[in-house]
Every structure is written in C-alpha cells, then in structure tokens.
Amino acid sequence: MADRLRNFRLERINRLVSGGGPIGLTSEHLMVLHLLPLCSARPDVRLGTADFERVIGAAQPQPPGSRSYGSSFNMDGLLVSPNWGVGAYHGYVQLFRNGFLEAVESQTLNPKEQFGSIIPSIAWERYIVEAFPTYVRALQTLNLPPPYVAGISLLGMRGFAMAVEPGHWGGGGRLVDRDHLITDEILIESVSESSGRVLRPLFDQIWNGCGWPQSLNYDKNGDWAPRG
C-alpha cells in the first residue's frame, strides 16, 4: 500500500514535469500537494458520477490561490479549475476516480522580473493552508475518511531561494541545489487540528531544502502565524 501511494505521487510529478497535466499551466515552476486517502489504495475503490456531483454541490475543492473556479468531468475523474484563463491556467484540483487528490498552482513560484527566482516565504504556505480544509471536506463528502497520506512538491526550483527579509533572526538560507523539492510523505490520522499544524512537517522540510532549519511562519505555540 505504501509503495502504491508513493509510486502514484512520483508518477504524477513526472507527468507534470513533462507538461502532461490535465490543463495548460502558466509556468513550469509548480507547487503541488497530494492528499491520498489510505483506503483509496484498495483496488476496489472507484468513484462515479453521483459521487462527484455530491462534491460539486456541497464541497467543491479550491485550487490554491483561486477565488473563482468551477468543475468539469475528465477521463481521470473531476477537474476543478479557475474561471479565468485562455489556454493556460494558474492551477487546478484533480479528484481521481479512486479518491486521490492532486492540487497544483503555477503562478506563485513563477520568477518575476523585479524579484528573480524566489519562493515567497509566506504566500506559498498561505495558499496551501487556506485551501487544505476544502480538500478534507471534499474527501469526507466522498466518504473517504482519514488516515490520509500527504506530500508537497515544489517543481523547477534549482537556483531558487526562500525569500526572507534581510536581517531576520536565524540567518541562513541558500540556493536550492536540485531541480525539485519533493517532501517525504506524512500520515494524517486526524483532521481535528488546524491545517497549519497538520502541514508543518512538510513546510519545514521545504525550508530545509532552502537551507533554513524550519518554517519561520509559526509562533511559539506551534500555530501557523505568518510574520506581519
């Protein structure tokens, strides 16, 4: 089961790197979250049209960073994408027929002329934290309860740096030394805690890949509290 979940995630990452996502994206620098119900690793789990219609009506998942979006069916299951874009979009959520969920965002990490190749140290976490509850709600609407396996990947990151204000305590930081920052998977056994607490191990590992000991967006109580 663990191998199946891991292989699914790596296969999807490889497909995204080669430009094989379900819709055109605005950039090759991608932020990807996979949320995989453990029960969906069974070969007998298969969702149908009625299941996805329940999600559309009551628990539509939010593409990271999007405020206006809609759903459509595709070969893999249900695709949720922004309501704007011609030929290329800022992201999407794909719900697969076995209940696996993939959320992708392509704008936040796209290099900007005035800033260069950076990872905005608050924005990238914020978009995931804000959207994550909608993913949990969609899976629960599909009667796919925890435990879940989750992983985050930042793709196309070689030479990027975590953008932290100069002189911030802790120092450190360096350029990313590999093409992709792919976290380990974590097991989420309960969703009673806040999204920030649940996702912290993944955020910390991405910061590690940028030379920092941990995410700087948490307070002393361990709550997600971005620097103001």
N, C-alpha and C positions, 0 to 999 in steps of 0.2 A: 504493500500500500504506500509506504513512504517513497519507494522508488517510482511508483506511478505518478505521484504528486510532483516529485522533483523533476521527472522527465517531461511531464506536461509543461511545467513552468519553463524549463530550458528550451523546449521546442518552440514555445510561443515567443520567447525572447529572440531566438534565432530567426524566426519568421519576421518579427518586427524590424530587426537589424537589416534584413534583406528587402525591406519595403513591402512585406506581404501582409499588412494589416487589413482589416475589413473595409476601411475607407482611407482616402488620401489624407495625409497629415501635413501640417505646415512646416515641420522641421524633422531632422533625423536625431535630434537631441531630445530623448523621450524620458518621461517619468512614468513608471509602470508599477501598479500594485496588483498582485494576485491574491485573491481570497478564495480558498478552496475548502469547502466542507469535507470533513473526513468521510462522511457517509457517501459522498459523491464518487469516491474512489471505487465503489462497488460497481460491477459491470451491469447490474440490473436497474440502476437509477437512470431514468430518462424522462425529461420534462416535455410536455406537449403544449399545444396552442392555448388550451384553457389555463394552464399554469402561468404562462407568460402574460395572458390577458389579465389575470389577477394582479400581477406586478404592475402592469401599465395603469390599471385602475386605482391601485392603492399604495404602491411602494416603488415608484419608478426611481432607479438609482441615478445619481448625479455624476456626470462627467466632471473630473476635477477642475475647479476654477470656472465652471459654467453656471449660468443662472437661468438660461432659457434653452430647453432641449426637448427632444421628442424621440419616440420609439418607432422601430420598424423591424420586421422579421427578416432574417437572412438564413443561409444554409446552416450556420452554426447554432442558431437559436434566436435570441433577442438582442438587437443593437440599439443603444441609446446614444444619440449624438447631438451636438449643439444645433440650434435652429438657424445658424448663420454659417456662411462659408460656401464657396463655389469651387468645387474640385479638391479643396484641401480644408481640413477642419482642425480645431485646436485640441481635439481629443475625442474620447468615446468611452462607453462601458459596453463590454460584450458579456452577455449571460449565455453560457453554453448549455446545451441540452442535458448535460449531466449535472448542472448546478455550479460548475466552476465559474468564477467571475474574474474578469480582467478589466482594469481601468487604466487608461492611458491619457497623458497630457503632453502636448508638443510645443507649447508656447513659452512656458516659464524658463526653460533652460536654453532656449534659442539665443545665441550670442547677440548682444545689442551693440551697436557701433560706439555708444558713449561709455559702455561698461566693459566690453570684452567678454571673454569666456568665463562666466561666473555662475555659481549656484546661489541664487538669492536665499540667504540662510533662514529667513522667516517664511517667505512666500511659498516655498516648495513644501514645507511641512504644513502650513496653514491649509493649503488646498486639499491635502490628504486627510487631515484631521476633520475638516468641515464635511467632506463627502463620505467619510467612512461609515457614519451611522446609517446613511441611506443604503449602503451595501448590506449591512447587517439586517436592516429591515426587509430588504428585498429577499434575502435568503430565508429569513424566518417566514415571510409570506409564502414562500415555496415549500414550507415545511422541511427546511434543511437547517436543523439546529446546530449549535456548537457541539463538539470542538471544530475549529477552523484552523487551517494552516495558512499563514500569510507570509509574503515576501515582497520586498521593494527592490526595484532595479532602476538605476539612472544610466541611460544608454548614450553612447557617444560623448564620454566625459574626459578623454585623455587631454591633459593640459589645462583643464578647468581648475578653479579654486573656489573654496567656500568663501562667500563674500561676508566678512565680518568687519565691523567698524574698527578703524585703527586704534591701537592702544587698549583694546578690550582685555580684561583680565584673562589670564591663562595663556595668552600668546599662542604661538604655534601656527599651524597651517602650512600646507604645501600644495604644489600642483598634483593633480591626480595622475598616477603613473600607469594607468591601464585604460583600455577602451571603454569598459563598462564597470559600474559599481553595482554588484549583484549581492544582496544580503543573503545570509542564511535564512532558512525558514524558521518561524516561531509557531508554537502551538497555542492557540487561543481557546481556552477551555470555558471561559465565561465572558459575556459581553456586558456585565454589570458595571464594570469600571468605565471611566471616561476613555474616549478614543485616544487622547494624548498619552495616557498611562499605558494602554494596551500596545500602542505602536512604538513606545520609546526604545525598546531594544533595536528595532530596525533603524530608527533615526540615528541612534548612537553609532551604529555600525557604519552608516554612510558618512557621518562626521569623522569616524576613524579613518576611512579611506581618503579623507582630505587632510589628515594629519592632526586632527583635534581629538582630545580624549573623550568627548561626549557632546551631545547637542547642548547649545547654550540657551535653549528656549524653555528651560524647566526651572521652577522655583525650588526652594529648599524642601518643600513637601512632596516633590515629585510630580507636580501638576504642570501641564503644558501652559506656560505663561510667557509668550514671546516678549522679547525686550522692546520697550517702548521708546 
